[in-house]
Amino acid sequence: MLQNLQTDVVQSAHTAPKDNKGTSMPIRTLCLTSTLALCAGSATLALTAGAAKADMTFNRIASFAVMGNMADGEDLTRESSAEIISVSEDGMTLAYTDSPLGVLGRIDITDPANPKPLGNIELGGEPTAVSVVGQTAYVAVNTSESYTAPSGHLSAIDLASGEELAQCDLGGQPDSTAFAKDSSFIAVAIENERDEDLGDGRVGQMPGGDVVMIDLADGTMDCATLRHADVTGLAAIAPEDPEPEFTDINALGEVAVTMQENNEIVILSRDGEVINHFSAGSVDLVGIDATDERGALLFTESQMGRLREPDAVQWIDDDHIAIANEGDMDGGSRGFTVFHKDGTEVYESGTSFEQAVIQVGHYPDKRSDAKGIEPEGMEIATFDRVPYMFLLAERASVVGVYDMSDPASPVLKQILPSGIAPEGAVAIPQRNLLVTANEADLIEDGGVRSHVMIYEYAEGEAAYPTLTSAGADKLIGWGAISGMVAGEGSTLYAVNDSFYSYQPTIFTIDTSVSPAQITDALPVTRAGMPAQKLDMEGITLDGKGGFWIASEGRTDRLVPHALYHVNAKGEIKDEIALPAELLAHEKRFGFEGITKVGDWLWMAVQREWGDDPKDHVKLVAYNVETEEWGAVLYPKAKPDAGWTGLSEIVAHGDWVYVIERDNQIGAAAVTKKVYRIPATDMVPGALGSELKVVTKEEVRDLIPDLKSWNGYVVDKVEGLAVTEDGTFWVSTDNDGVDDSSGETFLWSFK
């Protein structure tokens, strides 16, 4: 089996990080190091300012890249995925479905901070769900030849040996599974899903689905007890073609079933009789972003009568269920709803969950015209006598943690960062653990792999989020934070990049509170309209209440390489184009930071241009008084893979600091560092002449910092600011939550 090198396992740290001289740093200046969450979190989302007393919280302690379960010699470049996940009765072994590989993956979490691969089990079809009873995994496997000839079976597999103990033919294409609290029977939702390329992707398309129940005797599946619960003729939408999606069973043996495309909920007895059924209903959504591909976060639109179309369902207690309203054909209300099993609506979240996600920078703008954050999966479990709901937002890649003590009044306690596209979750209360399975594998795009992530419920403050707009006097959407600069005292200013091409913004950040708080968002405008054709990658103060902005050009998209002088109102007052001597050799990898030293602006060019020596990039200078241009050369690291380049430049005291990074993710990341250059080296030479090569000294390796959040190492460390007292603040770019987990890390050190 592949071990540490290929599993991308990140262990939690338990000691304060040290600076490059080996000296432990003051706790107040840290912002991360361990699950103790020193200064980068809050106990609940309601706490947006000031220190909070220690509380019981969930924090991520480890991540496991599921490609690590492939055996030695297997092709690691194949797509793999962690989708639905369950756990052995003793809480020591995880089992998850991996649809692309057609396997059941297993992980040893005896030490949950150091998960280990146990390998994959071939299933002979596509696994769609798994429920573990004792040490036996019951895996639903889709073997359908076509949409019109669906088939599948339920396999009972010994977790330790991988041996198949029994197999029952289900008579259709399975989706989800659930087992009774007393382990007396298992329920399987038989979806018989429709072909979305036919009939505009509408139901009905025959054959319709149903729900299968099979008894377990001493943990052994008895196929002779298999029974089909007929759920046709119940829904107002396509009653002839029910598509059961998700199922859960309460302590009374009652089975709750969602039929997503039919927008219906059914309550069944253990014998398969219909106890009750009712429509999931609709929600009026006001104050949402419902327009795709405009590059702006504008929460000013509405969707009235939006069908809920629920995916996951979980019993809160024996009388109440919660549904995650992901949506499919016509719906998706971006939140969750609580019903009494008699069909009475008890609570509707409306846009509140989505707004909390917006405030932590995880809103997926490219999904605005569809279903927004798309709540999909769900787990409910009791920790320390408190029933918690863990609500998975598939497109936002977060987990909302709700106190469900009162089903009529859920309280959002935390938002946890997850891998990309959380699909399944399992709680292990006896070990104070929560686990998520995150299905997206971006191997084809050179991105992060699919992960299983592990969280611990323990005393301490929340380590995430590190930056939030909660507490501002208006709803502020944000993301893709790029350049930063320090203002007075504890204030930072930051800009977003071209992901939000129609909403260039300067954010004001208060770092005196924990988590740091975005208090204002200043639009950058030209002639009273949001400025276009900008890619803001750097910001510095002009010394007169305004800013200088560095824009990374992309001439193939008509975005110029340029400098912009912006006043305190956000208005562009001057645009400085690059001289011909520079543009003659330009490439699209342009300015990635800007700083001001006297009358000189200094800009870091990300990567080599046409006239640069190999592994050297320019630091370009412009004099705001004389309008002279010049440059020096910076020697960057030779990349182990991909490329290395500069992401930021900041002058402070006798030094000029830069961020140098590679474009690698996870275990492949090598270079994410802060270097310093003597200010005396920063003497610009004439463009076109032989340029001086500056000297550099490493200040800090940022990879240990990034690992301490116990996820994967993100690639885009892009913001750096140094406050008056010498505190360094570093931030990461979350790519606007597009093919990204959406995690933004903002932390400090001295």
LUMTOR-965141 format. One record per residue (C-alpha): x, z, y. Coordinates in steps of 0.1 Angstrom, whole numbers, plus 5000, padded with zeros to 4 digits. Layout:
// LUMTOR-965141
XZY
...
***
This chain:
// LUMTOR-965141
500050005000
501049945036
501850275052
502750395087
504350065099
501249855093
498350095097
498850155134
498050515129
498350725161
498751095156
497751355181
500451525201
500751895204
503551945229
503851865265
505651535271
509151545286
510751335313
513751125306
516051415310
514251615283
512551855307
508951955300
506751845328
504352085347
500952095330
499052025362
500751685366
500151565331
496651415327
497251375289
499251485260
496951615233
493451705223
493751995248
492951735275
494951885303
493851715335
492151385326
488751485316
485651695321
483551915298
480351715304
479451415325
477551645348
480951795359
482451545384
484551765405
486552085403
487952255373
485752335343
486152625319
487152555284
484252435263
483652285229
484151905231
484851605211
488151425215
489851145196
492651265174
493650945154
493050575149
493450365118
493849985119
491949865088
494249575081
496549865069
494349885037
495549545026
497949554997
501649464999
502049095000
498549015013
498148795043
497749045071
496548765095
493248745078
490248885097
489249235085
486549465099
485249825097
481449815099
479350075082
481050395072
480350695051
482250995037
482751185004
480951514999
484151705004
484751525037
488251405027
487651035019
486150765042
484550455028
483650155050
482349805045
484549515054
482349195055
485148935062
487249045033
484249125010
485649475002
485049845004
487850005023
488950365017
490850605039
492350945031
491551195059
492851515042
494851535074
492451385099
495151345125
497151135100
494750905081
496250725052
495250395035
493650415000
493250044996
490349804993
487849744964
486649394958
482849364956
482049004947
479948944978
479349055014
478949435018
476349525044
476149905041
477550205022
476250555015
478450804997
476751064974
479351314961
482251094952
480250784945
479850504970
476550314969
477349974984
474749714993
476149374986
474649044999
475048754974
472548514989
472948144984
470848065014
468248215038
465448085017
467048224984
468148574994
469748794968
471749114965
472549424946
473449784950
476749894934
477650244925
481450274928
483650564919
485650634951
488750754934
489150484907
487350194923
485450154890
481850014892
479650274875
476250094878
474649794895
470949734904
469549394914
467649444947
465749114947
466749024982
469349045010
470149405018
470949545052
471249925055
471150215031
470350585034
470050865009
467851175008
469151505019
468851644984
470551324970
467451254948
467050894959
468450614980
466650375002
467750015010
466349795038
465949445024
466049235055
465948875042
467248775076
466048455093
468148145100
468748165138
469347785139
465747715128
462547735147
464347865178
465548155157
462048305155
460248505129
458548435107
460748265082
459948335046
460648515024
459848845041
461749165035
460749505021
462249845014
463749934980
463950294967
466050404936
466250744921
469450924916
469851174887
472851394890
474451134912
473750854887
471650554898
468650474876
467750104881
464550164860
463150364889
463550084914
460450034935
459549804964
457749934994
455549655009
455749645047
454049315053
450949295075
451849585097
453549455128
451749265155
454849025157
455248805126
453449045102
453948805073
457748825078
458949185081
462749215085
463649585078
466849665097
467750025094
466550325075
466950705075
465450985054
464451335065
464451665046
460851595035
461851275018
460151055044
461750725051
461950595087
462450215089
463049995119
461949625118
463949495147
462649145151
459049265145
459549555171
457949795146
458650135131
457350235097
457250575080
457250565042
456850825015
459550854988
457150664966
456950374990
453550435005
453050365042
452450705059
452350555094
453550255114
453550185151
455049945176
458350035192
456849925225
458549805257
460249945287
460349845324
463949815334
464649845371
468149845387
470049645361
472449355362
470649075344
472648775354
475648655333
478848485344
478848555381
481848785381
480049075399
478449405391
475149395409
472549635396
469649505417
467549325392
464649405369
463249325334
459649425331
458049475297
461349445278
460749495241
462849775226
463549585193
465449885178
468349865154
469450215142
467050495135
467850855128
465751165122
466451445147
464351685127
461451645102
459151535129
461151335154
463151015153
465450845177
465950465179
468750265194
467249975214
469749705209
467349415209
467449075193
465048795201
463148905232
464249265238
466949515241
466149795266
469749915269
468950275259
467250485233
463850635226
462550945208
459250925189
457151175171
456551035136
452951005145
453950735170
453850945201
456550855226
458451175234
461351055255
462650725270
466250705283
465450395305
468650295323
470250635324
472650585295
473750245308
474350385342
476550655327
478450385310
478750195343
480250495360
483050525334
483950155339
482750025305
479949795316
480249455299
479349215327
479448905305
476549055285
474349105315
471848835308
471448945272
471249315263
473749485285
475649765267
473649705235
473050045219
473149965182
474450235159
473550605158
474450925140
472751265143
474351585130
474551955138
477852105151
477952475158
474152505156
473652225182
472051895170
474051605185
473251235187
476150995188
474850675203
477150365198
477150105226
478349795208
479349585238
480649875259
482750015231
481750385238
479950665221
477350865241
477251225229
473851385235
472651745229
469251695211
468152055210
465051955228
463951605216
461951565247
464851635270
468251505256
471351595276
474351355278
477351575273
480251325269
481150955266
483850895240
486150585240
485950385208
487450075194
485949735201
482349705190
481450035173
479149945145
478850255123
479550625126
479550925103
479651295112
481451555091
480251885106
481852095079
485251975092
484251945128
484951575127
483251255138
484350905127
483450555141
483950215125
484649945150
484049595138
485749355162
489049205149
490648985176
493448855154
492648495162
493048575200
496248775196
494249085204
493649425189
492649465152
489549645139
489950025138
488450335124
488650615150
488550995143
487351265167
487551645165
485051895178
487252175192
487652405222
489052225252
488151985280
487251625274
490251385275
488151095286
487150945309
490150955332
488450775360
484750775370
482450685398
479950965388
479251185418
479550905444
476550865468
475650525452
476050365418
479550205417
480349955390
484049895384
486549765360
489749555357
491649785380
494949615389
497249715418
497250065434
498750235464
498750595476
496950695507
496951035524
497051355503
495451295469
493850965478
494650635460
493350285467
493050035440
491849665436
490049485409
491349145398
489848805393
487548905365
485149005392
485748685412
482648715433
483149085440
486749155452
486749525460
489049795473
488250125456
488950475471
489950725444
490151105448
492751245424
492151605434
489351635409
489351585372
488551325361
489651125391
486651005411
485950675427
484250775459
483850435477
483950065470
484949845500
484049475496
486849235506
485048975528
485648655547
483248555575
480848825563
480648705527
482548825496
485948645497
486348375471
489448235453
491248565451
493048735423
493949065438
496849205418
498549425444
497649645474
499649835500
498950005533
499649815566
500350135585
497450065609
494450165588
494249835569
495849675538
498049395526
496749225494
498849015470
496848755452
498148595421
497448225423
496347985398
496547635412
494847465383
491747665393
492347615431
493247985435
496247995460
499348215457
498948405490
499148735510
496048865528
495949105557
492649305554
491349545580
489749885574
486349715571
487549495543
487649185564
490448935558
492048885592
495048675581
496148465552
499848395545
500548095523
503748075503
506547855517
507347525501
510647655488
508747895465
505747665457
508147395445
508847605414
505647795410
503847885378
500548055375
502248395367
502448495403
502448815424
501649135405
502249395431
503049445467
504749725488
505849765524
509349875536
509549865574
508549515585
509149375550
506549315523
507949295488
506049125460
506849135423
506448805405
505248865370
507248605350
509848345355
509248055378
510847715374
514147805392
514648145377
517348225352
516048325317
514748685316
514948725354
512048725379
511948725416
511149015439
509948815469
510148945505
508148845536
508848985571
505549045589
507149025624
509748735620
507748555592
511048515573
510948475535
513648585510
514148725475
516248905450
516348875412
515249145388
516649145352
513749205328
513849295291
514049015265
510749035247
510649115210
507448905208
505248735234
506548795269
507749065292
507149075330
506449285360
503049445368
503649645400
506049735427
506150055449
508650175475
509150555478
512050735494
515450575485
513950375456
511750085447
509750135415
508349865392
506349855361
507849635334
505749555304
505249325274
501849175265
501749335230
499149575217
499049865193
502049905170
503649585183
504049725219
507649785228
508049765266
505749965289
508150135313
508750245349
512050145363
513650215397
515850005419
518050145447
516550065480
520049955491
519849665466
516749525482
518449285507
516648955506
518648645501
517548305515
515248115492
517047835474
520348025476
522048215448
520048535447
521448885442
520549055409
519449415415
520349705393
517649905375
517350245359
514650355335
512350635349
509750665322
508650515289
504850495291
504150425254
504250795245
501750855273
499450585260
499650705224
498551055234
494950935238
495150865201
493750515202
495750195201
498450125227
496749895253
498749615267
497949595305
499649875323
499149735358
498850005385
501450235400
501350455431
503450745444
501951005466
503651185494
504651475472
506351245447
503651235420
503450915401
500050775392
499750505366
496650295356
495650035330
493549725334
490549705310
489949335314
486449395326
485449505290
485749145278
487549135243
488749485252
487749845243
487049895281
489350195281
490950265315
493650525316
494750685349
497350955346
500151125366
503651265362
506551375384
***
